[in-house]
């Protein structure tokens, strides 16, 4: 039920389901992209710490994107 006591429409249910699957996909995508960049830089520069730095940066950046889109 919505706040005004009515049942949500099919379109509202579909939008909610899409949003609920987009948030984790954004988080995983951020970790994959920036973790992959960190892995490549770690191999190229021989600095193994760049992989976890890339993973954490990707998670933080993706979390901000999810908050900016759905949290307000």
N, C-alpha and C positions, 0 to 999 in steps of 0.2 A: 504494500500500500504506500501511496505517496503521502506527503505531509497534509494534503487536503482531504484525505480519506478515500481517494479513488484508486482503482487498479491502474498500474502503468500500462501503457499501450505496447503493442508488439515492437514498434520502432524504438521506444524508450528502453525496452528490455534488450534489444539487439545492440543499441549504442552502449549500454552498460556492460554487456558481455564483451564487446570489442575493446572498450577501455580497460576492462579487467585483464584482458590478455595482452594488451599493448604495453602496459607498465612493466611486467617482468621481461618482456621481449626487449624493451628499451634498456633495461639494466643489464641483461645478458649481452646485448649487442655492444654496449659501451665497454664492457669488460673484454669482449673479444677483439674489438677494434684497437683499443688502447693497450690491452695486454699483448696483442700481436705486434703492435708498433714497438712496445717495450722489448719484446722478445727479439725482434729484428735488430733493434739498436744494441741490445745486450750481446748478440752474436757478432755484430759488426765492430763494436767498440771494446769487446771483451770485458764488459762490466755487468756481472750477473745480477746486480741489484736493480737493474732497469726493468726487468720483467715484473717483479712485485710492485714497483712504483707505477708502472703502466696500468696494472690491474686495479690498484687502488684509485689512481686518477680517473680511470674509466668508470669505476663504480661511483665515485663522487660526482663526476660530471653528468652521468646518466641519472643519478638520483636528483640532481638539480633540475634536469630536463623533465623528469616525471613530476616533481613538485611544481614546477612552473606551469605545466600543462593541466594537471589534475588537482593540485593542492589548493588552489585559490578559490 
